[in-house]
Amino acid sequence: QVQLVESGGGLVQPGGSLRLSCAASGSIFRLNVMGWYRQAPGKQRELVALIPTGGSTNYADSVKGRFTISRDNAKNTVYLQMNSLKPEDTAVYYCTLKQLARDYWGQGTQVTVSS
């Protein structure tokens, strides 16, 4: 079993920054993919960014150049640095870990971008 705990969400003004963290625990295999999705009210969950163990990152076009995903393999933790935030970035952000053909999800953390 895998548990994911997110932190770092909140309210920020347009143009501001936030950093999300997600710590994984349990049966973590060495090779996996960690990342972030988000879901805005009335919309489907969408990919934000993914980072595999030792591999290249993948970003949604809407966040390229503004968001940076990184991970600390020793801590089984993934981070999402979000800069130049826009109102349309408002959503619940979900951490995910993908391994052995299974997807695990965190409980979500709210990010609200508003003046």
N, C-alpha and C positions, 0 to 999 in steps of 0.2 A: 504494500500500500504506500501511496505517496501523499504527502500533505504539502500544500502551498499556502504561505501566509504573505499577503501584500501589505505594504505600508507606503505612506507618502502622499496620498491624495489630499485634496483640499480645494479651497477657493483662491483664485488668483486673477489679477487684472489682465486684460489683453496686453500682449507683449511681455508678460512675465514668464517665470520659469518654475518648474517643479521637477523633483526627482522621485520616481517610484522605485521601490525595492520589492523583491519577492524571494523569500527563502524557502527552499525545498528541503523536506526531510522524509525519512523512510527508506524504501528500497530504490535507491538512485543508481542507475547503471552509468558506467563511465561515458558511454556514447549516448547522447540525447540531444534534443533541441529544446531550448527554452525561449520564451517570448511573451509578447503582449498582444491582446486583442482588445477591442473596445465596442461598446454598444450604447448608442444614443437613444433617447426615448422615441419609440415608434419606428426604429430602424433595426436592421439585422446586425448581428455581431460581425465585425470586420477586423481583418488583420491590421496590426500596427507595425510590428517588427518581430523578426525571429533571429536567433543566433544559435547555431549548432556548436557542439563541443569542438573547439579547434577549427571551426570553419568560417565561411564568410557570412556576413549579415544580409538580411533581406528586409526592405522597408516598403511600406505603402507609399505610393507617389505623393499622397497628400501630406506626408510628414518628412519626406526627404529634405535634408539640409537644415531641419529644425530639431529633430529628435535623434538621439544617439542611444543605441542599445549596447550593453556590455555585460560581462558575466565574470564571476569569481568562482572558478571550478572547485577550488579548495573549500569554499563555503556553500557550494550549491546555491548560489544566489545570482539573480539576474537583476539588472538595473535598467531604467529608462529615464534618461535625461531629456526633459522636454523644454525647449527654449522657444521664444517668439510665439507663445501660445495665442490661439485665436478662439473666439467664441464657438466656432464649429468643432473645436477639439473637446468640448464638453461632452462627457460620457462616463459610464462606468468602465473602468479599465480592469481587464482580467488577465492574470498571469496564467501561462500554460507551460506544461512540460510534456514532451512527446517522447516516448521510448517504447520499444518492443510493440509497435503497432497500437499503442494505447495513448490516449490524451487525458491528462489530468488538469484540473482547473482550480484556481483560487476562488475565494468568495467575492472578489471584486472590490475596487476602491473608487470612490467618486472623485472625478476631476471636474470642477466647474470654473469656466473662464468667463468672467463677467465684470463689468465696471460698476 
